[in-house]
Amino acid sequence: MGKTIEILTGKAELCRSIMGALPDWFSEPEVIEASAQAIEDLPVFGYVEANVVTALIALKPHPPDAVEIALIATRPEHHGRGAGRHLIDAAERFGHGLGARLLTVKTLAPRGLDEPQFEATRRFYDRNGFVRAEVFAKLWHEDHPCLFMVKPLADVEADEATL
């Protein structure tokens, strides 16, 4: 069983390490480097098992009501073991702490290609309560349509009442 921690230093190196191990998702070195640089100034949480950060999530607050998952990635040998779910939980707690009402994420929309890795990503968000809100055909690039997904955050009082 692992634990979720806040990552305060070494964010870029950790990002490069995990994204670099996922060529089916992140095949362009410039995307990996841009992501590594971008998360340096964002809150980042990691899921740790046996003293190894197996997954990370970077969050971008959009006050007053939303927090965006700017990046989430899990080392391939740890896929399907719950790290992503724990990181979504951490993102929800972080959002609650800011008073946010929404957790959002952008991912690659279906584009008529055989891409089981991206279908698995979309199913992950579906299972974790995200709603497919809108496709932005040219937000990133015309060959990379963006699927915008949203998860309403439950009221903190309602969560406490169910304990």
DSSP file with accessible surface (Angstrom, degrees, kcal/mol):
  #  RESIDUE AA STRUCTURE BP1 BP2  ACC     N-H-->O    O-->H-N    N-H-->O    O-->H-N    TCO  KAPPA ALPHA  PHI   PSI    X-CA   Y-CA   Z-CA
    1    1 A M              0   0  199      0, 0.0    49,-0.3     0, 0.0     2,-0.1   0.000 360.0 360.0 360.0 134.1    0.0    0.0    0.0
    2    2 A G        -     0   0   16     47,-0.1     2,-0.3    48,-0.1    47,-0.2  -0.252 360.0-133.9-101.1-170.7    1.3    3.4   -1.0
    3    3 A K  E     -A   48   0A 136     45,-1.9    45,-3.2    -2,-0.1     2,-0.4  -0.980  14.5-119.7-144.8 156.9    0.8    6.9    0.1
    4    4 A T  E     +A   47   0A  39     -2,-0.3     2,-0.3    43,-0.2    43,-0.2  -0.839  34.6 175.7 -99.5 132.7    0.2   10.3   -1.5
    5    5 A I  E     -A   46   0A  62     41,-2.7    41,-3.0    -2,-0.4     2,-0.4  -0.929  34.0-109.7-131.5 157.0    2.7   13.1   -0.8
    6    6 A E  E     -A   45   0A 101     -2,-0.3     2,-0.6    39,-0.2    39,-0.3  -0.742  30.1-139.3 -84.1 134.8    3.2   16.6   -2.0
    7    7 A I  E     +A   44   0A  16     37,-3.1    37,-0.6    -2,-0.4     3,-0.1  -0.861  29.3 167.6 -95.7 120.5    6.3   17.0   -4.2
    8    8 A L        +     0   0  128     -2,-0.6     2,-0.3     1,-0.2    -1,-0.1   0.721  61.6  27.7-105.8 -27.8    8.1   20.2   -3.4
    9    9 A T  S    S+     0   0  121      1,-0.1    -1,-0.2     2,-0.1    31,-0.0  -0.915 108.4  31.2-133.2 159.3   11.5   19.7   -5.2
   10   10 A G     >  +     0   0   31     -2,-0.3     4,-2.2    -3,-0.1     5,-0.2   0.741  67.2 144.5  70.4  23.0   12.7   17.8   -8.3
   11   11 A K  H  >  +     0   0   22      1,-0.2     4,-2.6     2,-0.2     5,-0.2   0.917  68.4  48.3 -61.6 -46.3    9.3   18.2  -10.1
   12   12 A A  H  > S+     0   0    2      2,-0.2     4,-2.7     1,-0.2    -1,-0.2   0.923 112.5  48.1 -63.7 -44.0   10.8   18.6  -13.6
   13   13 A E  H  > S+     0   0  115      2,-0.2     4,-2.3     1,-0.2    -1,-0.2   0.912 112.8  48.5 -63.5 -42.3   13.1   15.6  -13.2
   14   14 A L  H  X S+     0   0   25     -4,-2.2     4,-2.6     2,-0.2     5,-0.3   0.932 111.3  50.7 -62.4 -43.9   10.3   13.4  -11.9
   15   15 A C  H  X S+     0   0    0     -4,-2.6     4,-2.9     1,-0.2     5,-0.4   0.937 110.8  48.0 -59.0 -48.3    8.0   14.5  -14.7
   16   16 A R  H  X S+     0   0   78     -4,-2.7     4,-2.2     1,-0.2    -1,-0.2   0.903 111.9  51.3 -59.8 -41.6   10.7   13.7  -17.4
   17   17 A S  H  X S+     0   0   58     -4,-2.3     4,-0.7    -5,-0.2    -2,-0.2   0.937 116.7  37.1 -63.1 -47.7   11.3   10.3  -15.8
   18   18 A I  H >< S+     0   0    0     -4,-2.6     3,-0.9     2,-0.2    -2,-0.2   0.951 120.0  45.5 -74.0 -48.0    7.6    9.2  -15.7
   19   19 A M  H >< S+     0   0    1     -4,-2.9     3,-1.9    -5,-0.3     7,-0.3   0.890 108.8  57.9 -62.6 -36.9    6.5   10.8  -19.0
   20   20 A G  H 3< S+     0   0   46     -4,-2.2    -1,-0.3    -5,-0.4    -2,-0.2   0.748 101.3  56.3 -64.3 -23.1    9.6    9.4  -20.7
   21   21 A A  T << S+     0   0   40     -3,-0.9    -1,-0.3    -4,-0.7    -2,-0.2   0.415  99.6  65.4 -86.3   2.2    8.6    5.9  -19.6
   22   22 A L    X>  +     0   0    7     -3,-1.9     4,-3.2     4,-0.2     3,-1.7  -0.475  52.9 155.3-123.4  61.0    5.2    6.3  -21.4
   23   23 A P  T 34 S+     0   0   80      0, 0.0    -1,-0.1     0, 0.0    -2,-0.1   0.764  71.0  64.5 -65.1 -20.9    6.0    6.6  -25.2
   24   24 A D  T 34 S+     0   0  106      1,-0.2     3,-0.2    -3,-0.1    94,-0.1   0.775 118.9  25.5 -69.6 -24.3    2.5    5.5  -26.2
   25   25 A W  T <4 S+     0   0   63     -3,-1.7     2,-0.5     1,-0.2    -1,-0.2   0.770 133.6  32.2-102.0 -42.0    1.1    8.6  -24.5
   26   26 A F     <  +     0   0   46     -4,-3.2    -1,-0.2    -7,-0.3    -4,-0.2  -0.782  63.1 148.0-125.3  86.6    4.0   11.1  -24.7
   27   27 A S        +     0   0   89     -2,-0.5    -1,-0.1    -3,-0.2     3,-0.1   0.584  50.1  83.8 -97.7 -11.4    6.1   10.5  -27.8
   28   28 A E    >>  -     0   0   75      1,-0.2     4,-1.8     2,-0.0     3,-1.1  -0.836  63.7-153.9-101.1 115.1    7.3   14.0  -28.5
   29   29 A P  H 3> S+     0   0   93      0, 0.0     4,-2.6     0, 0.0     5,-0.2   0.850  95.7  57.4 -54.9 -35.2   10.4   15.1  -26.5
   30   30 A E  H 3> S+     0   0  124      1,-0.2     4,-2.3     2,-0.2     5,-0.2   0.842 105.2  51.0 -67.8 -30.4    9.3   18.8  -26.8
   31   31 A V  H <> S+     0   0   55     -3,-1.1     4,-2.4     2,-0.2    -1,-0.2   0.916 110.6  48.9 -70.3 -42.0    6.0   18.0  -25.1
   32   32 A I  H  X S+     0   0   24     -4,-1.8     4,-2.7     2,-0.2    -2,-0.2   0.943 113.8  46.0 -61.9 -45.9    7.7   16.2  -22.3
   33   33 A E  H  X S+     0   0   76     -4,-2.6     4,-2.4     2,-0.2     5,-0.2   0.920 112.0  50.2 -66.7 -41.4   10.1   19.1  -21.8
   34   34 A A  H  X S+     0   0   62     -4,-2.3     4,-2.4     1,-0.2    -1,-0.2   0.912 112.7  48.0 -62.2 -40.5    7.4   21.7  -21.9
   35   35 A S  H  X S+     0   0   29     -4,-2.4     4,-2.1     2,-0.2    -2,-0.2   0.918 109.5  52.6 -64.9 -43.5    5.4   19.7  -19.3
   36   36 A A  H  X S+     0   0    0     -4,-2.7     4,-0.5     1,-0.2    -2,-0.2   0.910 113.7  43.1 -59.5 -42.9    8.4   19.3  -17.1
   37   37 A Q  H >< S+     0   0  100     -4,-2.4     3,-0.8     1,-0.2     4,-0.4   0.899 111.8  54.6 -69.5 -40.2    9.0   23.1  -17.1
   38   38 A A  H >< S+     0   0   59     -4,-2.4     3,-0.9     1,-0.2    -2,-0.2   0.859 104.2  53.0 -64.7 -36.6    5.3   23.9  -16.7
   39   39 A I  H >< S+     0   0    4     -4,-2.1     3,-1.9     1,-0.2    -1,-0.2   0.661  84.5  85.8 -79.6 -10.4    4.8   21.9  -13.5
   40   40 A E  T << S+     0   0   69     -3,-0.8    -1,-0.2    -4,-0.5    -2,-0.1   0.839  98.0  39.3 -55.0 -33.9    7.7   23.5  -11.7
   41   41 A D  T <  S+     0   0  153     -3,-0.9    -1,-0.3    -4,-0.4    -2,-0.2   0.245 105.8  84.2-101.5  11.2    5.4   26.3  -10.6
   42   42 A L  S <  S-     0   0   28     -3,-1.9     2,-0.2    18,-0.1    18,-0.1  -0.803  89.2 -96.4-111.2 156.2    2.3   24.1   -9.9
   43   43 A P        -     0   0   27      0, 0.0    16,-2.7     0, 0.0     2,-0.4  -0.537  47.8-169.3 -65.4 130.5    1.3   22.1   -6.9
   44   44 A V  E     -AB   7  58A   0    -37,-0.6   -37,-3.1    -2,-0.2     2,-0.4  -0.991  10.7-169.3-129.3 135.6    2.4   18.5   -7.6
   45   45 A F  E     -AB   6  57A  28     12,-2.6    12,-2.4    -2,-0.4     2,-0.3  -0.933   6.4-159.9-121.6 147.6    1.5   15.3   -5.7
   46   46 A G  E     -AB   5  56A   0    -41,-3.0   -41,-2.7    -2,-0.4     2,-0.6  -0.918  16.4-133.9-125.4 152.7    3.0   11.9   -6.0
   47   47 A Y  E     -AB   4  55A   6      8,-2.3     7,-2.8    -2,-0.3     8,-1.1  -0.940  28.9-158.7-104.6 124.7    1.9    8.4   -5.2
   48   48 A V  E     +AB   3  53A  18    -45,-3.2   -45,-1.9    -2,-0.6     2,-0.4  -0.902  17.7 172.9-113.6 130.2    4.8    6.6   -3.4
   49   49 A E  E >  S- B   0  52A  32      3,-2.5     3,-1.7    -2,-0.5   -47,-0.1  -0.998  76.5  -8.8-132.3 130.9    5.2    2.8   -3.1
   50   50 A A  T 3  S-     0   0   98     -2,-0.4    -1,-0.1     1,-0.3     3,-0.1   0.892 129.7 -56.1  49.8  44.6    8.3    1.2   -1.6
   51   51 A N  T 3  S+     0   0  163      1,-0.2     2,-0.4    -3,-0.0    -1,-0.3   0.686 116.0 113.3  64.2  20.8   10.1    4.6   -1.6
   52   52 A V  E <  S-B   49   0A  68     -3,-1.7    -3,-2.5     3,-0.0     2,-0.9  -0.987  70.1-128.3-122.4 131.2    9.5    5.2   -5.4
   53   53 A V  E     +B   48   0A  30     -2,-0.4    -5,-0.3    -5,-0.2     3,-0.1  -0.693  31.1 176.9 -76.1 109.4    7.2    7.8   -6.8
   54   54 A T  E     +     0   0A   0     -7,-2.8    21,-3.1    -2,-0.9     2,-0.3   0.642  61.6  10.6 -91.3 -16.5    5.1    5.7   -9.1
   55   55 A A  E     -BC  47  74A   0     -8,-1.1    -8,-2.3    19,-0.3     2,-0.3  -0.986  62.2-159.5-157.3 157.0    2.7    8.4  -10.3
   56   56 A L  E     -BC  46  73A   1     17,-2.5    17,-2.2    -2,-0.3     2,-0.4  -0.973   4.0-163.7-141.3 157.3    2.3   12.1  -10.2
   57   57 A I  E     -BC  45  72A   0    -12,-2.4   -12,-2.6    -2,-0.3     2,-0.4  -0.994   6.7-159.9-139.0 133.6   -0.4   14.7  -10.7
   58   58 A A  E     -BC  44  71A   0     13,-2.8    12,-2.2    -2,-0.4    13,-1.4  -0.965  13.2-156.1-114.4 134.8    0.1   18.5  -11.3
   59   59 A L  E     - C   0  69A   0    -16,-2.7    10,-0.2    -2,-0.4    -2,-0.0  -0.896  10.2-162.5-118.4 140.4   -2.7   20.8  -10.5
   60   60 A K  E     - C   0  68A  96      8,-2.9     8,-2.8    -2,-0.4     2,-0.1  -0.943  18.7-141.3-122.5 107.0   -3.5   24.3  -11.9
   61   61 A P  E     - C   0  67A  46      0, 0.0     6,-0.3     0, 0.0     4,-0.0  -0.435  13.4-170.4 -67.2 140.0   -5.9   26.4   -9.9
   62   62 A H  E >>  - C   0  66A  73      4,-3.3     4,-1.8    -2,-0.1     3,-0.6  -0.751  40.5-113.2-126.4  78.2   -8.4   28.5  -11.8
   63   63 A P  T 34 S+     0   0  112      0, 0.0    36,-0.1     0, 0.0    37,-0.0  -0.215  80.6  17.4 -58.8 149.4  -10.0   30.6   -9.0
   64   64 A P  T 34 S+     0   0   98      0, 0.0     3,-0.0     0, 0.0    -2,-0.0  -0.995 133.2   5.9 -95.7  -8.3  -12.5   30.9   -7.7
   65   65 A D  T <4 S+     0   0   64     -3,-0.6    36,-2.5    35,-0.2    37,-2.1   0.486 106.4  58.2-119.3  -3.1  -14.2   27.7   -8.7
   66   66 A A  E  <  -Cd  62 102A  19     -4,-1.8    -4,-3.3    34,-0.2     2,-0.4  -0.951  42.4-165.1-136.7 153.2  -12.0   25.2  -10.6
   67   67 A V  E     -Cd  61 103A   0     35,-1.9    37,-2.6    -2,-0.3     2,-0.4  -0.999  21.5-149.2-129.5 129.2   -8.8   23.2  -10.4
   68   68 A E  E     -Cd  60 104A  21     -8,-2.8    -8,-2.9    -2,-0.4     2,-1.1  -0.813  15.1-130.9-100.5 137.8   -7.4   21.7  -13.6
   69   69 A I  E     -Cd  59 105A   4     35,-3.3    37,-0.6    -2,-0.4   -10,-0.2  -0.783  27.8-179.0 -80.4 104.7   -5.4   18.5  -13.7
   70   70 A A  E     -     0   0A  45    -12,-2.2     2,-0.3    -2,-1.1    -1,-0.2   0.813  67.2  -2.3 -77.3 -30.1   -2.5   19.8  -15.8
   71   71 A L  E     +C   58   0A  16    -13,-1.4   -13,-2.8    -3,-0.1     2,-0.3  -0.950  57.0 175.8-160.8 137.4   -0.8   16.4  -15.9
   72   72 A I  E     +C   57   0A  25     -2,-0.3     2,-0.3   -15,-0.2   -15,-0.2  -0.971  16.8 161.1-142.0 133.1   -1.3   13.0  -14.5
   73   73 A A  E     -C   56   0A   7    -17,-2.2   -17,-2.5    -2,-0.3     2,-0.4  -0.981  19.8-160.8-154.6 143.1    0.9   10.1  -15.3
   74   74 A T  E     -C   55   0A  19     -2,-0.3   -19,-0.3   -19,-0.2     5,-0.1  -0.976  35.3-104.0-126.7 135.6    1.7    6.7  -13.8
   75   75 A R    >   -     0   0   37    -21,-3.1     3,-2.3    -2,-0.4     4,-0.3  -0.323  38.0-118.8 -54.9 138.7    4.8    4.6  -14.5
   76   76 A P  G >  S+     0   0   53      0, 0.0     3,-1.5     0, 0.0    -1,-0.1   0.837 111.0  58.5 -57.4 -35.0    3.7    1.8  -16.9
   77   77 A E  G 3  S+     0   0  121      1,-0.3    -2,-0.1     3,-0.0   -23,-0.0   0.615 108.1  49.2 -72.2  -5.3    4.6   -1.1  -14.5
   78   78 A H  G X  S+     0   0   26     -3,-2.3     3,-1.4   -24,-0.2     5,-0.4   0.349  79.1 129.1-112.9   3.6    2.2    0.5  -12.0
   79   79 A H  T <  S+     0   0   79     -3,-1.5    -4,-0.0    -4,-0.3     0, 0.0  -0.306  73.8  19.1 -59.5 141.7   -0.9    0.9  -14.2
   80   80 A G  T 3  S+     0   0   89      1,-0.1    -1,-0.2     0, 0.0    -3,-0.0   0.582  94.4 104.9  77.8  12.6   -4.1   -0.4  -12.9
   81   81 A R  S <  S-     0   0  137     -3,-1.4    -2,-0.1     0, 0.0    -1,-0.1   0.315  96.5 -97.9-110.5   7.2   -2.9   -0.6   -9.3
   82   82 A G  S  > S+     0   0   30     -4,-0.1     4,-2.1     3,-0.0     5,-0.2   0.366  87.4 119.3 101.7  -6.6   -4.8    2.4   -7.9
   83   83 A A  H  > S+     0   0    1     -5,-0.4     4,-2.2     1,-0.2     5,-0.2   0.932  78.5  50.8 -60.3 -44.4   -2.2    5.2   -7.9
   84   84 A G  H  > S+     0   0    9      1,-0.2     4,-2.4     2,-0.2    -1,-0.2   0.908 108.6  51.4 -60.2 -42.5   -4.3    7.3  -10.3
   85   85 A R  H  > S+     0   0   80      1,-0.2     4,-2.3     2,-0.2    -1,-0.2   0.916 109.6  50.1 -61.0 -43.3   -7.4    7.0   -8.1
   86   86 A H  H  X S+     0   0   52     -4,-2.1     4,-2.0     1,-0.2    -1,-0.2   0.883 110.6  50.0 -63.0 -37.6   -5.3    8.1   -5.1
   87   87 A L  H  X S+     0   0    0     -4,-2.2     4,-2.4     2,-0.2    -2,-0.2   0.873 107.7  52.4 -71.3 -35.4   -4.0   11.1   -7.0
   88   88 A I  H  X S+     0   0    0     -4,-2.4     4,-2.5     2,-0.2    -2,-0.2   0.927 108.8  52.0 -62.3 -41.9   -7.6   12.1   -8.1
   89   89 A D  H  X S+     0   0   47     -4,-2.3     4,-2.5     1,-0.2    -2,-0.2   0.920 109.0  49.7 -58.7 -42.6   -8.5   11.9   -4.4
   90   90 A A  H  X S+     0   0    4     -4,-2.0     4,-2.7     1,-0.2    -1,-0.2   0.903 109.2  51.7 -63.6 -39.9   -5.6   14.2   -3.6
   91   91 A A  H  X S+     0   0    0     -4,-2.4     4,-2.8     2,-0.2    -1,-0.2   0.896 109.4  50.3 -63.7 -39.7   -6.7   16.6   -6.4
   92   92 A E  H  X S+     0   0   37     -4,-2.5     4,-2.8     2,-0.2    -2,-0.2   0.931 111.1  48.0 -64.6 -44.4  -10.2   16.7   -4.9
   93   93 A R  H  X S+     0   0  145     -4,-2.5     4,-2.2     2,-0.2    -2,-0.2   0.921 112.4  49.7 -61.3 -43.0   -8.9   17.4   -1.4
   94   94 A F  H  X S+     0   0   45     -4,-2.7     4,-1.1     2,-0.2    -2,-0.2   0.936 111.3  49.2 -60.7 -46.2   -6.7   20.2   -2.8
   95   95 A G  H >X>S+     0   0    0     -4,-2.8     5,-2.7     1,-0.2     3,-0.6   0.917 109.7  51.1 -60.0 -44.6   -9.7   21.6   -4.7
   96   96 A H  H ><5S+     0   0   42     -4,-2.8     3,-1.4     1,-0.2    -1,-0.2   0.904 105.1  57.4 -58.8 -40.9  -11.8   21.5   -1.5
   97   97 A G  H 3<5S+     0   0   69     -4,-2.2    -1,-0.2     1,-0.3    -2,-0.2   0.789 109.8  44.4 -62.2 -27.1   -9.1   23.4    0.3
   98   98 A L  H <<5S-     0   0   97     -4,-1.1    -1,-0.3    -3,-0.6    -2,-0.2   0.462 117.1-112.8 -91.7  -6.6   -9.3   26.2   -2.2
   99   99 A G  T <<5 +     0   0   48     -3,-1.4    -3,-0.2    -4,-0.5    -2,-0.1   0.667  60.9 161.5  80.9  17.7  -13.1   26.2   -2.2
  100  100 A A      < -     0   0    8     -5,-2.7    -1,-0.2    -6,-0.2   -34,-0.2  -0.333  32.5-163.8 -71.5 153.9  -13.3   25.0   -5.8
  101  101 A R        +     0   0  162    -36,-2.5    52,-2.8     1,-0.2     2,-0.4   0.514  69.9  48.2-111.2 -13.3  -16.5   23.4   -7.1
  102  102 A L  E     -dE  66 152A  63    -37,-2.1   -35,-1.9    50,-0.2     2,-0.5  -0.986  55.1-159.0-134.5 144.1  -15.0   21.7  -10.2
  103  103 A L  E     -dE  67 151A   0     48,-2.6    48,-3.0    -2,-0.4     2,-0.3  -0.983  27.8-173.8-113.6 127.6  -12.1   19.5  -11.1
  104  104 A T  E     -dE  68 150A   9    -37,-2.6   -35,-3.3    -2,-0.5     2,-0.3  -0.845  12.8-179.3-123.5 161.4  -11.3   19.7  -14.8
  105  105 A V  E     -dE  69 149A   2     44,-2.1    44,-3.0    -2,-0.3     2,-0.4  -0.984  16.9-145.8-154.9 148.2   -9.0   17.9  -17.2
  106  106 A K  E     + E   0 148A  66    -37,-0.6     2,-0.3    -2,-0.3    42,-0.2  -0.975  29.2 161.8-114.7 133.5   -8.1   18.1  -20.9
  107  107 A T  E     - E   0 147A  15     40,-2.4    40,-3.9    -2,-0.4     2,-0.3  -0.899  47.8 -71.7-142.1 171.1   -7.2   14.9  -22.8
  108  108 A L  E     - E   0 146A  12     -2,-0.3    38,-0.2    38,-0.2    14,-0.1  -0.483  49.5-137.3 -69.7 127.8   -7.1   13.7  -26.4
  109  109 A A        -     0   0    1     36,-2.9    -1,-0.1    -2,-0.3    10,-0.1  -0.438  35.7 -81.6 -78.3 157.9  -10.5   13.2  -27.9
  110  110 A P        +     0   0   71      0, 0.0    -1,-0.1     0, 0.0    36,-0.0  -0.354  47.4 179.3 -56.8 138.4  -11.4   10.2  -30.0
  111  111 A R        -     0   0   74      2,-0.2     3,-0.1    -3,-0.1    -2,-0.0   0.070  53.2 -94.0-135.7  25.3  -10.1   10.8  -33.5
  112  112 A G  S    S+     0   0   82      1,-0.3     2,-0.3     3,-0.0     0, 0.0   0.662  88.0 117.4  75.8  16.6  -11.0    7.7  -35.5
  113  113 A L  S    S-     0   0  109      2,-0.1     2,-1.3     0, 0.0    -1,-0.3  -0.782  77.9-102.8-112.5 158.5   -7.6    6.0  -35.0
  114  114 A D        +     0   0  155     -2,-0.3     0, 0.0    -3,-0.1     0, 0.0  -0.691  61.7 146.5 -80.3  95.0   -6.8    2.7  -33.2
  115  115 A E    >>  +     0   0   25     -2,-1.3     4,-1.9     1,-0.1     3,-0.7  -0.642  16.2 169.7-133.4  74.5   -5.4    4.2  -30.0
  116  116 A P  H 3> S+     0   0   81      0, 0.0     4,-2.5     0, 0.0     5,-0.2   0.820  76.1  62.5 -60.5 -28.6   -6.3    2.0  -27.0
  117  117 A Q  H 3> S+     0   0   37      1,-0.2     4,-1.6     2,-0.2     5,-0.1   0.904 107.0  42.9 -65.0 -37.8   -4.0    3.9  -24.7
  118  118 A F  H <> S+     0   0   26     -3,-0.7     4,-2.4     2,-0.2    -1,-0.2   0.847 111.6  54.0 -78.9 -30.5   -6.1    7.1  -25.1
  119  119 A E  H  X S+     0   0   63     -4,-1.9     4,-2.5     2,-0.2    -2,-0.2   0.911 108.0  51.6 -65.4 -38.6   -9.4    5.2  -24.8
  120  120 A A  H  X S+     0   0   34     -4,-2.5     4,-2.2     2,-0.2    -2,-0.2   0.898 108.3  51.9 -63.4 -38.6   -8.0    3.7  -21.5
  121  121 A T  H  X S+     0   0   26     -4,-1.6     4,-2.0     2,-0.2    -2,-0.2   0.942 110.4  47.3 -62.8 -46.2   -7.3    7.3  -20.4
  122  122 A R  H  X S+     0   0   10     -4,-2.4     4,-2.5     1,-0.2    -2,-0.2   0.915 111.3  50.9 -63.8 -40.2  -10.8    8.4  -21.2
  123  123 A R  H  X S+     0   0  115     -4,-2.5     4,-2.9     2,-0.2    -1,-0.2   0.884 105.7  57.2 -63.9 -36.8  -12.3    5.4  -19.4
  124  124 A F  H  X S+     0   0   39     -4,-2.2     4,-1.2     1,-0.2    -1,-0.2   0.949 110.0  43.8 -57.4 -48.4  -10.1    6.2  -16.4
  125  125 A Y  H  <>S+     0   0   12     -4,-2.0     5,-2.4     1,-0.2     3,-0.3   0.913 112.1  53.3 -66.2 -40.5  -11.7    9.6  -16.1
  126  126 A D  H ><5S+     0   0   64     -4,-2.5     3,-1.7     1,-0.2    -2,-0.2   0.943 109.0  49.2 -56.6 -48.9  -15.2    8.2  -16.8
  127  127 A R  H 3<5S+     0   0  171     -4,-2.9    -1,-0.2     1,-0.3    -2,-0.2   0.764 107.6  56.6 -62.0 -26.5  -14.7    5.7  -13.9
  128  128 A N  T 3<5S-     0   0   12     -4,-1.2    -1,-0.3    -3,-0.3    -2,-0.2   0.155 126.2 -93.9 -98.9  20.8  -13.6    8.5  -11.6
  129  129 A G  T < 5S+     0   0   39     -3,-1.7     2,-0.2     1,-0.3    -3,-0.2   0.537  74.6 143.3  89.6   8.9  -16.7   10.7  -12.1
  130  130 A F      < -     0   0    9     -5,-2.4     2,-0.4    -6,-0.2    -1,-0.3  -0.561  38.8-143.8 -82.7 148.2  -15.7   13.0  -14.9
  131  131 A V  E     -F  150   0A  87     19,-3.0    19,-2.3    -2,-0.2     2,-1.0  -0.926  19.7-120.4-111.1 134.6  -18.2   14.1  -17.5
  132  132 A R  E     +F  149   0A  95     -2,-0.4    17,-0.2    17,-0.2     3,-0.1  -0.644  42.0 171.0 -75.6 105.8  -17.2   14.5  -21.1
  133  133 A A  E     -     0   0A  56     15,-2.1     2,-0.3    -2,-1.0    16,-0.2   0.898  49.2 -17.3 -90.8 -46.4  -18.2   18.2  -21.5
  134  134 A E  E     -F  148   0A 106     14,-1.6    14,-3.5     2,-0.0     2,-0.5  -0.983  47.4-131.4-163.6 148.6  -16.9   19.4  -24.9
  135  135 A V  E     -F  147   0A  77     -2,-0.3     2,-0.7    12,-0.2    12,-0.2  -0.930  13.8-160.6-106.0 128.2  -14.5   18.7  -27.7
  136  136 A F  E >   -F  146   0A  71     10,-3.2    10,-2.6    -2,-0.5     3,-0.8  -0.916   6.3-164.0-106.7 101.9  -12.3   21.6  -28.9
  137  137 A A  E 3  S+     0   0A  59     -2,-0.7     7,-0.3     1,-0.2     4,-0.2   0.782  83.1  21.4 -61.6 -30.7  -11.2   20.4  -32.3
  138  138 A K  E 3  S+     0   0A 156      2,-0.1    -1,-0.2     1,-0.1     4,-0.2   0.173  84.0 110.6-128.4  20.3   -8.3   22.9  -32.7
  139  139 A L  E <  S+     0   0A  92     -3,-0.8    -2,-0.1     2,-0.2     3,-0.1   0.936 102.7  11.7 -60.3 -46.7   -7.3   24.0  -29.2
  140  140 A W  E    S-     0   0A 121      4,-0.5     2,-0.3    -4,-0.4    -1,-0.1   0.878 137.8 -37.5 -94.3 -55.2   -4.0   22.1  -29.4
  141  141 A H  E >   -F  144   0A  93      3,-0.7     3,-2.4    -4,-0.2    -1,-0.4  -0.928  53.3-107.1-169.7 149.9   -3.7   21.2  -33.1
  142  142 A E  T 3  S+     0   0  133      1,-0.3    -3,-0.1    -2,-0.3    -1,-0.0   0.768 122.6  49.6 -61.9 -22.0   -6.1   20.0  -35.8
  143  143 A D  T 3  S+     0   0   96      1,-0.2    -1,-0.3    -5,-0.1    -5,-0.1   0.467 110.6  53.8 -90.6  -3.3   -4.6   16.5  -35.5
  144  144 A H  E <  S- F   0 141A  59     -3,-2.4    -3,-0.7    -7,-0.3    -4,-0.5  -0.637  76.0-165.7-131.8  75.6   -5.0   16.5  -31.7
  145  145 A P  E     -     0   0A  19      0, 0.0   -36,-2.9     0, 0.0     2,-0.5  -0.351  18.2-130.4 -65.6 141.9   -8.6   17.3  -30.7
  146  146 A C  E     -EF 108 136A   0    -10,-2.6   -10,-3.2   -38,-0.2     2,-0.6  -0.821  11.3-155.2 -99.5 126.6   -9.0   18.2  -27.1
  147  147 A L  E     -EF 107 135A   7    -40,-3.9   -40,-2.4    -2,-0.5     2,-0.5  -0.906  11.5-152.9 -98.4 120.1  -11.7   16.6  -24.9
  148  148 A F  E     -EF 106 134A  50    -14,-3.5   -15,-2.1    -2,-0.6   -14,-1.6  -0.841  15.7-172.5 -95.6 123.4  -12.6   18.8  -22.0
  149  149 A M  E     -EF 105 132A   0    -44,-3.0   -44,-2.1    -2,-0.5     2,-0.4  -0.913   4.6-162.7-121.3 147.5  -13.9   16.8  -19.0
  150  150 A V  E     -EF 104 131A  26    -19,-2.3   -19,-3.0    -2,-0.3   -46,-0.2  -0.976   9.3-167.8-132.9 140.7  -15.4   18.1  -15.7
  151  151 A K  E     -E  103   0A  26    -48,-3.0   -48,-2.6    -2,-0.4     2,-0.2  -0.967  21.1-137.8-127.5 114.7  -16.0   16.6  -12.3
  152  152 A P  E     -E  102   0A  84      0, 0.0     2,-0.5     0, 0.0   -50,-0.2  -0.497  21.8-131.0 -66.1 136.9  -18.3   18.5   -9.9
  153  153 A L        -     0   0   15    -52,-2.8     3,-0.1    -2,-0.2   -61,-0.0  -0.799  21.6-119.1 -91.3 132.0  -16.8   18.4   -6.4
  154  154 A A        -     0   0   50     -2,-0.5     2,-0.1     1,-0.1    -1,-0.0  -0.291  37.9 -91.7 -64.9 151.6  -19.2   17.4   -3.7
  155  155 A D     >  -     0   0  111      1,-0.1     4,-2.0     2,-0.0     5,-0.2  -0.406  29.0-132.0 -63.2 137.9  -19.9   19.9   -0.9
  156  156 A V  H  > S+     0   0   51      1,-0.2     4,-2.5     2,-0.2     5,-0.2   0.922 107.4  55.1 -59.6 -40.3  -17.5   19.3    2.0
  157  157 A E  H  > S+     0   0  135      1,-0.2     4,-2.2     2,-0.2    -1,-0.2   0.911 106.6  50.7 -61.5 -40.0  -20.4   19.5    4.4
  158  158 A A  H  > S+     0   0   49      1,-0.2     4,-1.0     2,-0.2    -1,-0.2   0.912 110.3  49.6 -64.7 -40.7  -22.2   16.7    2.5
  159  159 A D  H >< S+     0   0   71     -4,-2.0     3,-0.6     1,-0.2     4,-0.3   0.918 111.6  48.3 -63.7 -42.8  -19.1   14.5    2.7
  160  160 A E  H >< S+     0   0  123     -4,-2.5     3,-1.2     1,-0.2    -1,-0.2   0.874 106.5  57.6 -66.8 -33.7  -18.7   15.1    6.4
  161  161 A A  H 3< S+     0   0   84     -4,-2.2    -1,-0.2     1,-0.2    -2,-0.2   0.766 102.1  55.7 -68.7 -23.1  -22.3   14.3    7.0
  162  162 A T  T <<        0   0  116     -4,-1.0    -1,-0.2    -3,-0.6    -2,-0.2   0.496 360.0 360.0 -89.3  -2.1  -21.9   10.8    5.4
  163  163 A L    <         0   0  180     -3,-1.2    -3,-0.0    -4,-0.3    -4,-0.0  -0.345 360.0 360.0 -71.1 360.0  -19.0    9.8    7.7
